[in-house]
């Protein structure tokens, strides 16, 4: 591990702390993978990423989608075309600039993203419910501090986001 990235003034975390966070991350990734499996017969991973992006950030244009996915605009267009054909995404002229097409979730697309995020919330709630009730407040405080130490920035990438802000 490169310890040069840890500023001198911060103590190095104990191995137990790092191992505990990694174990929890594995559980959370299992939750996310389960939610993706629930919709893989409807959308593929890049399509889910687009839907969650628009759900999290609001309407987007094709350039924004391509940039977020890290793909060429033609690839983003194909992904979005499939989502429009499936009734999950709608295209509208952007009222601010008619040269741009604004992509928005349809009701069906919004329902799909909400179902994915609800699956994740429910699975996490089930794990927390199996914890001793007296330990739950400490869990919440520790995870809030962990997120704050990371800058509070999560991800809108549909493969991984748990939808905390939703």
N, C-alpha and C positions, 0 to 999 in steps of 0.2 A: 504494500500500500504506500502510495506517495504521501508522506506526512508534510511535505512542503506546502501543500494546499491548505493545511490547518494553521491559522495564525498562531504565533507564539503565545499570545495572551489567553488562548482558550485551552482548557485541559483536553487531553486526548480521551475520547470516550472509552469506557471499559469494554473489553471484548464481549461481555455478557449483554451490554446495552446494544451494541451493533448486531449481535446475533439475534436478540429479541426483535429488533426492528426488521431484520431480514426475514425472520420467521413470520412476523405479522404481514409483511409485504407479500410473502408467498401465499398466505391465506387470502389477502385482498385480490391478488392476481387470479386466484382460483375462482373467486366470486365473479370477477370481470369476465373470465373465460366462460363461465357458466351462462352469463347473461348474453354473451355473443352467440353461444351455441343455440340459445332460444330463438334467435332470429336469422340464423345462417341459411335457412331455407327461403328467406325473403330478400335479404341483402347480403352482399359480401363485405369484407372488411373496409375497402376504400369507400364504398357506398355508405356504410355506417359512420365512417369518419366525417363524411360530408354532412350527413343528417345531424350528427351531434354538434358539429361546428356551427351550423345554421341555428340549431336550437340554442346553443350557448351564446352566440354573438349576434343573432338576428340575421336579417337578409344579407346576402352576399352577392357579389358579381363573380363571373367565371374566373377573372384574374385573382381574386381573393381566395377562391377555392383552390385554384392551381398552386398558388403560393403556399397555402397551408399544407397541401398534400405533397408539395415538392415535386410536382410533375409539370409537364408541358401543358399549355392551355388546351391542346387537342385531346389529351387524355382526360382532363377535367371535364371537357365538353361531353365526351362519350359517357363518363360516369354519370353526369347530371342528366343526360338524355335518357339513360336507362331508368333513373329515379323518377323523371317526369313521366315516362311511359308506364311505370309501375304505380303512378298516382301518389307518390310519396313527396314529390317536389313540384312546385309551380314556378313558372317563368312569368315575369311581368316586366313591362318597360319601366325603367327607373325614372320616376317623375322629375328627379333633379337633372338627369342627363339621359335623353332618350336613346343615345348611342349605346348605352349599357343595358344589359338584361339583369334584372334583380331576381335572385333565386330565393324562394321562401318555402318553408315546410307547408305541405297540405295538411288538412286535418288528419288524414291517414298517416302521414309522415310524423306529425307531432305525437300521435298516439303510439307509434312504434318506438320512438325515442323515449317517451314517458314510460312505456312498458319495460324497456331495457334498464332505465334508471331505477324504476320501482323494484325490479328483480334484484338489483344490486343493493338497494336500501333494505329490502326484506331479508336478503341473505346475511347482510351485516348485522341487522337487528337480531336475527336468530342466533348468531354467534355470541353477541353481547348478552343475550338472554341466558345463555348457558354459563356466563360468568357469575361469581358471587356478587350479589347486589351491592355489597359494601365496597367492592373494588371498582365499580363502574365510574363513580365520580373521578377517581384518580386516573382512570384510563382516559376519560374525556379531557382532563386538565393536561395530561402528558401529551396527548395527540394534538391539542390546540397549541401547546408550546412547541412541539416538533414542527407543525405546519408554519408557525410564526417564524421559527428559526430558519426555515427554508425560504422565507420571504412571502409566505402565504400564497404563492403562485402554484396552482395545480396545472392541469392540462385540459384542453378541450378536445383532445384526440379521442375519438369515440372508442378506440380499442382499449383505452386505459382509464379514462375519467370515471370517477364514481358519482359525479353529478352533485357534489357537495353544495354548489351554488344554486342548484335547481330546486 
